[in-house]
Amino acid sequence: MKEKLNYAEFVEICRGDEKLTLTRKQREVVGESRRIFEDIVRADPQRPYYGINTGVGALLNRRVSDSRMREFQENLIMSHCSGVGPAVEKEIAKGMMLHMILNLKKDCSLIRPSTLDLLVEMFNRDIIPAVPRKGSLGASGDLAPQAHVALALIGKGKICRGDGGKPLSSRSVLKEHGLQPAELEMGEAIALLNGTSLMTSYLAFLVFHAGIVVETADVAGALTRDILGSDAQSIDEQLHSLRPHPGQVATALRLRDLQKHGQGERKAGSLQDAYSLRCIPQVHGAFREVLARAREVVNTEINSFCGNPLISSRDGQPTIIHGSGNFHGQVLAQTADSLSCALCSLAGISERRIERLLNHEYSGLPPFLAKKDGLNTGLMLAQYTAAALVSENKTLAHPASVDSIPVSAGQEDFVSMGGWATRKAWEILKNTEYVIAIELLCASQVSDPKADRVLSEEIERTYQIVHRGEVIRR
């Protein structure tokens, strides 16, 4: 297994057939870390260690006896399984497992090799826990979501079914595969619970598809510009060299490449194009700037250790640090919120281009691109859908990262709300993909007017083409 992954590799592993294999060195590192941890605790058994021999949160001063240590592991996991609502998509849950594995294989982890081996084996055999999508504050990491993964690991949780049916008992699925549920020992429950796996998984998939959607939006914008006869001056290289924001310059270059075979005829009497046509480099370019930063953030997070407690070495002396805040998701929440706002603009400018294609006063084309004006309604309602989605995006884009509700009797007094920030950004992305799909659908009908039909089916098919990146691979 590679030591480091980028977001694209992360997504590819979750969606592909690649099997994870811990190298001999990686297993030795995990085993050595565990041995050091046990030696430290054994050397001073009366010393309190957070979440190891004490309660958690506001209960951190309550001691747990050695005789009840295994019971404490299961209690801790079960008590944290407070998630509600439908399960996250299977690929997001698989991404959670991958990020947990990447965290736990590091030399600061408390996990035992045998427990990590089982998590890897579940990943490889596509035994993916059903994880409720709501309930994470994104502060002590994604406590509730990771607890549901851990619950499946110990044979008390649920496993996703490939057909989308009712989840199965994890104990029964593990048994079918000849696997035994994990019997956790001291420190393993807290190691499994703390981390940013849900936020990281969502953000990795979000960044991956955001790159596809902006490239597809360029194609849609170039088609619309061609159809409406936009002025080539607005994408001129010299013009953009005067304001050389990298995203803007890159977008203008791409539009020039997409439109290199010529521009359409400018509408008579129009001195300037509308902003939705001439400012594509500025708007799509601004999105690219936000996306570039998001890629940096998620690549860093994928390869970081986000747990608490952890093993560290100070002056050559191993010690347990139980005050780490590396599980706090503020950077992920703010990044997701930035992407949400940028996606709103990408969808919003596309909807305005849809309006210009369908409004014959602007386009000079048949109203709503209908085959027979009056008898056919054409694509009038396609814009309604785009407008509804754009409006929904605006509501969803209210930043989650500016909110905080103190929990655990004030011990966890400032939280990131990163679980919600990333989850709603994922929803905004899908809405944006639908809007871009509608623009492509409208642009394609200009040269091939069709009779009225059920639009939702055609929009859905076009959406799938956009989501899979098929437009930019042609």
C-alpha positions as CSV (number, residue, x, y, z in Angstrom):
1,M,0.0,0.0,0.0
2,K,1.4,3.4,-1.0
3,E,2.5,5.7,1.8
4,K,0.7,8.7,0.3
5,L,-2.3,9.2,-2.0
6,N,-3.8,12.1,-3.8
7,Y,-7.5,12.7,-4.0
8,A,-7.8,11.1,-7.5
9,E,-6.0,8.0,-6.3
10,F,-8.2,7.9,-3.2
11,V,-11.4,8.0,-5.4
12,E,-10.0,5.4,-7.8
13,I,-9.2,3.0,-5.0
14,C,-12.7,3.4,-3.6
15,R,-14.4,2.8,-6.9
16,G,-12.0,0.2,-8.4
17,D,-11.1,-3.4,-7.7
18,E,-7.7,-2.6,-6.2
19,K,-6.9,-4.6,-3.0
20,L,-5.2,-2.9,-0.1
21,T,-2.1,-4.7,1.2
22,L,-0.1,-3.6,4.2
23,T,3.6,-4.0,3.5
24,R,5.7,-5.9,6.0
25,K,7.2,-2.6,7.1
26,Q,3.8,-1.0,7.6
27,R,2.6,-3.9,9.8
28,E,5.9,-3.7,11.8
29,V,5.4,0.0,12.4
30,V,1.8,-0.6,13.6
31,G,3.0,-3.4,15.9
32,E,5.9,-1.4,17.3
33,S,3.6,1.6,18.0
34,R,1.2,-0.7,19.8
35,R,4.0,-2.3,21.9
36,I,5.3,1.2,22.9
37,F,1.8,2.2,23.9
38,E,1.3,-0.8,26.1
39,D,4.8,-0.4,27.7
40,I,4.0,3.2,28.6
41,V,0.7,2.3,30.3
42,R,2.1,-0.7,32.0
43,A,5.0,1.3,33.4
44,D,2.6,3.7,35.2
45,P,-0.8,2.1,35.4
46,Q,-2.2,4.7,37.9
47,R,-1.7,7.6,35.5
48,P,-4.8,8.7,33.7
49,Y,-4.8,8.6,29.9
50,Y,-7.7,10.1,28.0
51,G,-10.1,7.7,26.5
52,I,-7.8,4.8,27.3
53,N,-8.4,4.4,31.1
54,T,-10.7,7.3,31.5
55,G,-14.1,8.4,30.2
56,V,-14.3,10.8,27.3
57,G,-15.5,14.4,26.8
58,A,-16.7,15.8,30.0
59,L,-16.2,12.4,31.6
60,L,-12.5,12.5,31.2
61,N,-11.8,12.5,34.9
62,R,-13.7,9.2,35.5
63,R,-11.4,6.2,35.7
64,V,-12.1,2.8,34.0
65,S,-10.8,-0.3,35.8
66,D,-8.5,-2.8,34.1
67,S,-11.0,-5.5,34.7
68,R,-13.7,-3.8,32.6
69,M,-11.4,-2.6,29.8
70,R,-12.8,-4.8,27.1
71,E,-16.3,-3.9,28.1
72,F,-15.4,-0.2,28.0
73,Q,-14.3,-0.6,24.3
74,E,-17.7,-1.8,23.2
75,N,-19.6,0.6,25.4
76,L,-17.6,3.5,24.0
77,I,-18.4,2.5,20.4
78,M,-22.1,1.7,21.0
79,S,-22.6,5.0,22.9
80,H,-21.1,7.0,20.0
81,C,-23.4,5.3,17.4
82,S,-25.9,8.1,17.4
83,G,-26.1,8.8,13.7
84,V,-29.5,9.2,12.1
85,G,-31.1,9.4,8.6
86,P,-30.4,7.4,5.5
87,A,-27.0,5.9,5.0
88,V,-24.3,7.8,3.1
89,E,-23.5,6.5,-0.4
90,K,-21.6,3.3,-0.3
91,E,-18.6,4.9,-2.0
92,I,-18.5,7.6,0.7
93,A,-18.5,5.0,3.4
94,K,-15.8,3.1,1.6
95,G,-13.8,6.3,1.5
96,M,-14.3,6.6,5.2
97,M,-12.8,3.1,5.7
98,L,-9.8,4.0,3.5
99,H,-9.1,7.2,5.4
100,M,-9.3,5.3,8.7
101,I,-6.8,2.7,7.4
102,L,-4.5,5.4,6.2
103,N,-4.6,7.0,9.7
104,L,-4.3,3.8,11.7
105,K,-1.3,2.5,9.8
106,K,0.9,5.4,11.0
107,D,3.5,5.0,13.7
108,C,1.5,7.1,16.2
109,S,-1.6,4.9,16.2
110,L,-2.8,2.8,19.2
111,I,-4.4,0.1,17.1
112,R,-3.3,-3.5,17.1
113,P,-2.2,-5.0,13.8
114,S,-4.9,-7.7,13.9
115,T,-7.7,-5.1,14.2
116,L,-6.3,-3.1,11.3
117,D,-6.0,-6.3,9.3
118,L,-9.7,-6.9,9.7
119,L,-10.6,-3.4,8.6
120,V,-8.4,-3.9,5.5
121,E,-10.0,-7.3,4.8
122,M,-13.5,-5.8,5.0
123,F,-12.5,-3.1,2.6
124,N,-11.0,-5.6,0.2
125,R,-14.1,-7.8,0.3
126,D,-16.5,-4.9,-0.1
127,I,-17.9,-5.4,3.3
128,I,-18.9,-1.7,3.8
129,P,-20.7,-0.5,6.9
130,A,-24.0,1.3,6.6
131,V,-23.2,4.8,8.1
132,P,-26.1,7.2,8.8
133,R,-25.4,10.5,7.1
134,K,-26.4,12.9,10.0
135,G,-24.9,13.3,13.4
136,S,-21.3,14.6,13.0
137,L,-20.1,17.9,14.4
138,G,-16.8,17.6,12.7
139,A,-14.9,18.6,15.8
140,S,-13.6,15.5,17.7
141,G,-13.6,14.3,14.2
142,D,-16.5,12.4,12.8
143,L,-17.3,10.6,16.0
144,A,-20.7,9.1,15.2
145,P,-20.0,8.1,11.6
146,Q,-16.7,6.4,12.6
147,A,-18.5,4.7,15.5
148,H,-20.8,3.1,13.0
149,V,-17.8,1.8,11.1
150,A,-16.3,0.5,14.3
151,L,-19.6,-1.1,15.3
152,A,-19.6,-3.2,12.1
153,L,-16.0,-4.1,12.9
154,I,-17.0,-5.7,16.2
155,G,-19.9,-7.5,14.7
156,K,-22.7,-5.4,16.1
157,G,-23.3,-3.0,13.1
158,K,-24.9,-3.1,9.7
159,I,-23.4,-3.7,6.2
160,C,-24.5,-2.0,3.0
161,R,-26.2,-4.2,0.4
162,G,-25.1,-3.7,-3.2
163,D,-28.8,-3.7,-4.4
164,G,-29.7,-0.8,-2.0
165,G,-31.9,-3.1,0.1
166,K,-32.1,-3.4,3.8
167,P,-28.6,-3.5,5.5
168,L,-27.4,-6.8,6.7
169,S,-26.0,-7.8,10.1
170,S,-22.3,-7.3,10.2
171,R,-21.8,-10.4,12.3
172,S,-23.6,-12.6,9.7
173,V,-21.7,-11.0,6.8
174,L,-18.3,-11.5,8.5
175,K,-19.2,-15.1,9.2
176,E,-20.1,-15.7,5.6
177,H,-16.6,-14.5,4.7
178,G,-14.9,-16.6,7.3
179,L,-14.0,-13.6,9.4
180,Q,-14.3,-13.1,13.2
181,P,-15.4,-9.8,14.6
182,A,-12.7,-7.8,16.3
183,E,-12.4,-8.1,20.1
184,L,-11.0,-4.7,21.0
185,E,-8.4,-4.1,23.7
186,M,-7.4,-1.0,25.7
187,G,-7.2,2.2,23.6
188,E,-8.5,0.7,20.4
189,A,-12.0,2.1,20.6
190,I,-10.8,5.7,20.9
191,A,-8.4,5.1,18.1
192,L,-11.2,4.0,15.8
193,L,-13.6,6.8,16.8
194,N,-11.3,9.9,16.4
195,G,-10.6,11.2,12.9
196,T,-11.9,13.2,10.0
197,S,-12.9,10.3,7.8
198,L,-16.4,11.3,6.7
199,M,-15.4,14.9,5.9
200,T,-12.3,13.7,4.1
201,S,-14.2,11.1,2.0
202,Y,-16.8,13.6,1.0
203,L,-14.2,16.3,0.2
204,A,-12.1,13.9,-1.9
205,F,-15.1,12.8,-4.1
206,L,-16.3,16.5,-4.2
207,V,-13.0,17.7,-5.5
208,F,-12.7,14.9,-8.0
209,H,-16.1,15.7,-9.5
210,A,-15.7,19.4,-9.2
211,G,-12.8,19.2,-11.6
212,I,-15.0,17.3,-14.1
213,V,-17.9,19.7,-13.8
214,V,-15.9,22.9,-14.5
215,E,-14.3,21.3,-17.5
216,T,-17.8,20.2,-18.7
217,A,-19.1,23.7,-18.0
218,D,-16.4,25.1,-20.3
219,V,-17.7,22.8,-23.1
220,A,-21.3,23.9,-22.4
221,G,-20.3,27.6,-22.3
222,A,-18.3,27.3,-25.6
223,L,-21.3,25.7,-27.3
224,T,-23.6,28.4,-26.2
225,R,-21.2,31.1,-27.2
226,D,-20.9,29.5,-30.7
227,I,-24.7,29.3,-31.0
228,L,-25.3,32.9,-29.9
229,G,-22.4,34.4,-31.9
230,S,-20.3,35.7,-29.0
231,D,-17.4,38.1,-29.6
232,A,-14.0,36.3,-29.8
233,Q,-12.4,39.4,-28.2
234,S,-13.8,38.4,-24.8
235,I,-11.5,35.3,-24.7
236,D,-8.5,37.0,-26.4
237,E,-5.1,36.1,-25.0
238,Q,-3.9,39.6,-24.7
239,L,-7.0,40.7,-22.8
240,H,-6.5,38.1,-20.1
241,S,-2.8,38.8,-19.9
242,L,-3.8,42.2,-18.4
243,R,-5.4,40.4,-15.5
244,P,-3.5,37.2,-15.2
245,H,-5.3,35.2,-12.5
246,P,-4.3,31.6,-13.2
247,G,-7.9,30.3,-13.3
248,Q,-9.1,33.1,-15.6
249,V,-6.1,32.6,-18.0
250,A,-6.6,28.8,-18.1
251,T,-10.3,29.2,-18.8
252,A,-9.8,31.6,-21.6
253,L,-7.2,29.4,-23.1
254,R,-9.6,26.4,-23.0
255,L,-12.4,28.4,-24.6
256,R,-10.1,29.5,-27.4
257,D,-9.2,25.8,-27.9
258,L,-12.8,24.7,-27.8
259,Q,-13.9,27.5,-30.2
260,K,-10.9,27.4,-32.5
261,H,-13.0,26.4,-35.5
262,G,-14.8,29.7,-35.5
263,Q,-17.4,31.8,-33.7
264,G,-21.1,32.1,-34.6
265,E,-22.7,35.1,-36.2
266,R,-23.1,38.0,-33.8
267,K,-26.7,39.1,-33.4
268,A,-27.3,42.4,-35.3
269,G,-27.3,45.5,-33.2
270,S,-25.6,44.0,-30.2
271,L,-22.4,45.9,-29.3
272,Q,-21.5,43.7,-26.3
273,D,-22.2,40.2,-25.2
274,A,-24.1,39.6,-21.9
275,Y,-21.9,38.8,-18.9
276,S,-22.9,35.1,-18.9
277,L,-21.2,34.8,-22.3
278,R,-18.2,37.2,-22.2
279,C,-17.3,36.7,-18.5
280,I,-17.0,32.9,-18.5
281,P,-13.2,33.1,-18.1
282,Q,-13.7,35.3,-15.0
283,V,-16.4,33.2,-13.4
284,H,-15.2,29.7,-14.3
285,G,-11.7,30.9,-13.6
286,A,-12.6,32.0,-10.1
287,F,-14.1,28.5,-9.5
288,R,-10.7,27.0,-10.6
289,E,-8.9,29.1,-8.1
290,V,-11.1,27.8,-5.2
291,L,-10.8,24.2,-6.5
292,A,-7.0,24.5,-6.6
293,R,-6.9,25.3,-2.9
294,A,-9.4,22.6,-2.1
295,R,-7.2,20.0,-3.9
296,E,-4.3,21.1,-1.6
297,V,-6.4,20.8,1.5
298,V,-7.8,17.4,0.8
299,N,-4.5,15.9,-0.4
300,T,-2.9,17.1,2.9
301,E,-5.8,15.7,5.0
302,I,-5.8,12.3,3.2
303,N,-2.1,11.8,4.3
304,S,-2.3,13.3,7.8
305,F,-2.8,11.8,11.2
306,C,-6.1,13.0,12.7
307,G,-6.4,10.9,15.8
308,N,-6.3,11.4,19.5
309,P,-4.6,10.1,21.6
310,L,-1.4,9.3,19.8
311,I,2.1,8.0,20.4
312,S,4.9,10.6,20.1
313,S,8.6,10.9,20.9
314,R,10.0,13.8,22.9
315,D,13.7,13.9,23.3
316,G,13.8,10.3,22.3
317,Q,11.4,9.3,25.0
318,P,8.1,7.8,23.8
319,T,5.0,9.4,25.3
320,I,1.2,9.4,24.9
321,I,-0.2,12.7,23.8
322,H,-3.9,13.0,24.7
323,G,-4.5,16.6,24.0
324,S,-4.3,16.6,20.2
325,G,-6.8,18.7,18.3
326,N,-5.9,17.3,14.9
327,F,-9.4,15.8,14.5
328,H,-10.9,19.3,14.3
329,G,-12.4,19.8,10.9
330,Q,-12.4,23.6,10.6
331,V,-10.1,23.6,7.5
332,L,-12.3,21.0,5.8
333,A,-15.5,22.8,6.7
334,Q,-14.3,26.1,5.4
335,T,-12.9,24.5,2.2
336,A,-16.3,22.8,1.6
337,D,-18.1,26.1,2.2
338,S,-15.8,27.9,-0.3
339,L,-16.5,25.2,-2.9
340,S,-20.2,25.5,-2.2
341,C,-20.2,29.2,-3.0
342,A,-18.1,28.7,-6.1
343,L,-20.4,25.9,-7.3
344,C,-23.3,28.3,-6.9
345,S,-21.7,30.7,-9.3
346,L,-20.9,27.9,-11.8
347,A,-24.5,26.8,-11.8
348,G,-25.9,30.3,-11.8
349,I,-24.0,31.5,-14.9
350,S,-25.0,28.3,-16.7
351,E,-28.7,29.0,-15.9
352,R,-28.4,32.5,-17.4
353,R,-26.9,31.0,-20.6
354,I,-29.8,28.6,-20.7
355,E,-32.2,31.6,-20.5
356,R,-30.4,33.2,-23.5
357,L,-30.7,30.0,-25.5
358,L,-34.4,29.6,-24.9
359,N,-35.5,33.3,-25.0
360,H,-36.0,34.1,-28.7
361,E,-35.6,37.8,-27.9
362,Y,-32.0,37.2,-27.1
363,S,-31.2,34.3,-29.4
364,G,-33.2,34.8,-32.6
365,L,-34.0,31.1,-32.3
366,P,-37.5,29.5,-32.1
367,P,-39.0,30.2,-28.6
368,F,-37.9,27.6,-26.1
369,L,-36.4,25.7,-29.1
370,A,-39.8,24.2,-29.7
371,K,-40.4,22.3,-33.0
372,K,-43.8,24.0,-33.5
373,D,-44.4,27.2,-31.6
374,G,-47.6,26.8,-29.6
375,L,-48.3,23.1,-30.3
376,N,-45.0,22.3,-28.6
377,T,-43.7,23.8,-25.4
378,G,-40.1,22.8,-26.2
379,L,-37.6,23.2,-23.4
380,M,-39.4,25.9,-21.4
381,L,-39.7,23.7,-18.3
382,A,-36.1,22.7,-18.5
383,Q,-35.1,26.2,-17.4
384,Y,-37.7,26.0,-14.6
385,T,-35.8,23.0,-13.3
386,A,-32.4,24.7,-13.6
387,A,-33.8,27.8,-11.9
388,A,-35.1,25.7,-9.0
389,L,-31.8,23.9,-8.6
390,V,-29.8,27.2,-8.7
391,S,-32.2,28.6,-6.0
392,E,-31.7,25.5,-3.9
393,N,-28.0,25.9,-4.2
394,K,-28.1,29.4,-2.9
395,T,-30.0,28.3,0.2
396,L,-27.6,25.3,0.8
397,A,-24.5,27.5,0.4
398,H,-25.0,29.3,3.7
399,P,-21.7,28.5,5.3
400,A,-21.9,25.7,7.9
401,S,-18.4,26.5,9.2
402,V,-19.5,29.8,10.8
403,D,-21.8,27.9,13.2
404,S,-20.9,26.2,16.4
405,I,-22.9,24.6,19.2
406,P,-21.0,23.7,22.4
407,V,-21.4,20.0,23.4
408,S,-20.2,17.6,26.1
409,A,-20.9,20.0,29.0
410,G,-18.8,22.7,27.4
411,Q,-15.6,20.5,27.0
412,E,-16.0,20.5,23.2
413,D,-17.0,24.2,23.0
414,F,-16.2,25.1,19.5
415,V,-17.1,22.7,16.7
416,S,-16.6,22.9,12.9
417,M,-19.9,21.5,11.6
418,G,-17.7,20.0,8.8
419,G,-19.9,16.9,8.4
420,W,-22.8,19.2,7.3
421,A,-20.5,21.5,5.3
422,T,-19.1,18.6,3.2
423,R,-22.4,16.8,2.8
424,K,-24.3,19.8,1.6
425,A,-21.5,20.8,-0.8
426,W,-21.9,17.3,-2.3
427,E,-25.6,18.1,-2.8
428,I,-24.7,21.4,-4.4
429,L,-22.3,19.7,-6.7
430,K,-25.0,17.3,-7.9
431,N,-27.4,20.2,-8.5
432,T,-24.7,22.0,-10.5
433,E,-24.2,18.9,-12.6
434,Y,-27.9,18.8,-13.4
435,V,-27.8,22.5,-14.5
436,I,-24.8,22.0,-16.7
437,A,-26.6,18.9,-18.2
438,I,-29.6,21.1,-19.0
439,E,-27.5,23.7,-20.8
440,L,-25.9,20.9,-22.9
441,L,-29.4,19.5,-23.6
442,C,-30.6,23.0,-24.8
443,A,-27.5,23.6,-26.9
444,S,-27.9,20.2,-28.6
445,Q,-31.5,20.9,-29.5
446,V,-30.7,24.1,-31.5
447,S,-29.7,22.1,-34.6
448,D,-32.1,19.3,-34.0
449,P,-35.5,20.5,-32.7
450,K,-37.6,17.7,-31.3
451,A,-41.2,17.0,-30.5
452,D,-42.3,17.3,-26.9
453,R,-41.3,14.4,-24.7
454,V,-40.8,13.6,-21.0
455,L,-37.9,15.9,-20.2
456,S,-36.9,14.4,-16.8
457,E,-35.7,11.2,-18.4
458,E,-33.6,13.0,-20.9
459,I,-32.2,15.4,-18.2
460,E,-31.3,12.4,-16.1
461,R,-29.5,10.6,-18.9
462,T,-27.5,13.8,-19.7
463,Y,-26.7,14.2,-16.0
464,Q,-25.2,10.8,-15.8
465,I,-23.0,11.7,-18.9
466,V,-21.9,14.8,-17.1
467,H,-21.3,13.1,-13.7
468,R,-19.2,10.4,-15.3
469,G,-17.1,12.9,-17.2
470,E,-18.0,11.5,-20.6
471,V,-18.4,15.0,-22.2
472,I,-14.7,15.9,-21.6
473,R,-13.4,12.5,-22.7
474,R,-15.0,12.8,-26.2
